[in-house]
Structures are given as structure tokens and as C-alpha cells.
């Protein structure tokens, strides 16, 4: 299942992020969302919008330098992960990769880790389209299909 959404500006990206957040199951333990796209395509903006829609009111920096930013909510934790500077799969151990398995992970630059899509639920590809962006969401698991089916963009 695939869903394509035109994102003419940042508010449109935030609407998609909010719809994704509202489509999450009550306990999103173990969900993995892959965020792909060029620099500046909106990966961190989408993650920031999801976190805010779920109730986070603090800052949401891009994890470019920290590599992992955790956000703890009452029932679960979300890990916003940037793999851009990862040179090998072996480096994941140093990030605490095993800790992420029981929580929701939003992973930027997933193509840096071969085979990661086999563990993921949703692939969100963001690309430039004129003055805006285009988001293509692809379900990679049954849970991903359920989330896509629950998205309401109205």
C-alpha cells in the first residue's frame, strides 16, 4: 500500500505529520519509520511535526550531530535517529541500537544501513516538487498498512 501526498509548504508537512501521529496505535512499541530524502527535503520537519502532534512542546533539533534524540511520553519513547554519519553496520551498536527495538523509531538516512527496510513498517520518501515537496508513504509491514489506512488528511 502506498500513499502520495503533495506538501506545498511547512504547514502541509505538519498536517501530514499530525495525521501520521493520530494514526499510530495506542502502543507503538517496535514501530520503525524510515525517512528518506535529500538534504532539506523535510525529514526532520516531519519528525518534529509528529512529536509536537503527540504532545512534545520542547525543542526538536535535527539529530545530525547527536545521532539519536529520545523523546519520552507517558506510554512510550520515540527515538529520532540520524544515520547520515554512520559508516558501517557495526557502528549501530555504539548508538544503543538494541534499546530502540521496543520503542518507536524515526530513522533519517536509513539507506546507510543495508537491510534496514526489512525491519521497518513504513517508508516515507520526501522529494522536491516545484516549490514544495512530495511525500510517498509505503507500507513495509502489516502494521504499516494499518497506519496508512488510518491516515486522515482532512
ChimeraX attribute file (.defattr): number of C-alpha atoms within 10 A of each C-alpha:
attribute: neighborCount
match mode: 1-to-1
recipient: residues
	/A:1	13
	/A:2	15
	/A:3	13
	/A:4	13
	/A:5	15
	/A:6	17
	/A:7	22
	/A:8	15
	/A:9	12
	/A:10	15
	/A:11	12
	/A:12	17
	/A:13	26
	/A:14	20
	/A:15	19
	/A:16	23
	/A:17	24
	/A:18	23
	/A:19	21
	/A:20	22
	/A:21	19
	/A:22	17
	/A:23	16
	/A:24	19
	/A:25	13
	/A:26	9
	/A:27	11
	/A:28	17
	/A:29	17
	/A:30	16
	/A:31	23
	/A:32	27
	/A:33	26
	/A:34	25
	/A:35	26
	/A:36	21
	/A:37	18
	/A:38	12
	/A:39	11
	/A:40	11
	/A:41	20
	/A:42	25
	/A:43	26
	/A:44	23
	/A:45	19
	/A:46	24
	/A:47	29
	/A:48	22
	/A:49	24
	/A:50	23
	/A:51	22
	/A:52	18
	/A:53	18
	/A:54	16
	/A:55	10
	/A:56	15
	/A:57	9
	/A:58	9
	/A:59	9
	/A:60	18
	/A:61	14
	/A:62	19
	/A:63	19
	/A:64	15
	/A:65	11
	/A:66	11
	/A:67	18
	/A:68	20
	/A:69	17
	/A:70	15
	/A:71	15
	/A:72	11
	/A:73	12
	/A:74	5
	/A:75	10
	/A:76	14
	/A:77	17
	/A:78	23
	/A:79	22
	/A:80	25
	/A:81	27
	/A:82	24
	/A:83	21
	/A:84	17
	/A:85	12
	/A:86	16
	/A:87	11
	/A:88	11
	/A:89	12
	/A:90	10
	/A:91	14
	/A:92	14
	/A:93	10
	/A:94	8
	/A:95	16
	/A:96	11
	/A:97	12
	/A:98	10
	/A:99	10
	/A:100	20
	/A:101	15
	/A:102	15
	/A:103	19
	/A:104	22
	/A:105	23
	/A:106	25
	/A:107	28
	/A:108	25
	/A:109	19
	/A:110	23
	/A:111	16
	/A:112	16
	/A:113	17
	/A:114	10
	/A:115	11
	/A:116	14
	/A:117	17
	/A:118	9
	/A:119	15
	/A:120	22
	/A:121	21
	/A:122	25
	/A:123	22
	/A:124	22
	/A:125	19
	/A:126	25
	/A:127	21
	/A:128	17
	/A:129	13
	/A:130	8
	/A:131	8
	/A:132	16
	/A:133	20
	/A:134	19
	/A:135	25
	/A:136	16
	/A:137	21
	/A:138	20
	/A:139	21
	/A:140	20
	/A:141	17
	/A:142	12
	/A:143	18
	/A:144	23
	/A:145	16
	/A:146	16
	/A:147	20
	/A:148	21
	/A:149	14
	/A:150	15
	/A:151	18
	/A:152	13
	/A:153	12
	/A:154	6
